[in-house]
Amino acid sequence: MILCVDEVGNKYLVDVTSVRQIDEKPAELSKKENQIAYKAKEAGFKILVPVVRFLEDWQVQVELTET
């Protein structure tokens, strides 16, 4: 997990994950990660989860979700 602040002061907790296929689901946050995310939300952080999907022919798909 990474802590980030944008140029206007918004705070983010970022947890990047990757998967090997387009239809594969990323792993859920672990118990400890959920505890950290809960505390971060209480402190005003937004939780972002970028998912990097490694596809065929060296293609990559990136999707960003907020929890």
N, C-alpha and C positions, 0 to 999 in steps of 0.2 A: 504494500500500500504506500501511496505517495501523497503528501500534502502539497497543495498548490494554492496560489492566490493569483487572481487575474488582475489586470491593470486598473480595475475600478474597486478592488478590495473584496470581491466575492471569494469565499473560501471553499475548496474542494478536497475531498479525499478520493483518490483515484486508485482503483484496483484493476490492473490490466491482466487479461487472460487470453489464451490462444487455444484454438481447436484446429483439427486437421481436415475436417470436412464441412461442407456448407450446412448439412442437416444435423450436425453434432451440437449438443447443448453444452454451454460452458459449465464448469463446476460451480456449485453453490458456495457462498462464503462459509468458511469454517466457523465453529462456535466462537473462537477468539476474535476472528475478523468481524463477526456480527456484533460482538460486545464493543469493539472499537468503533464500528460504524454507528452504533446507537449513541455512544458518547460524543462522537463527532457531530451527529445531527443535533444533539442537545446544545452543542457549542456553536451551532449556526453553519456547519459545513454541509455542502451538498455532496452526495455520494455518486460518483460516476464510475461506470464499468465499461471501458472500451474492450471489445472482443475482436481479436484478430483471427480471421479464418484463412488458413492456408489451403488454397484450391489447386486444381490441376494446372499444368502448364505455367507454373511460377506465378499464378495470379493470387492476389491477396484481396480480401474483403474486410473492411473495418466498419464495425457498427458501435455506436455509443448509446448506452442506456443510463438513465438516472434512476436510482432506487429510492 
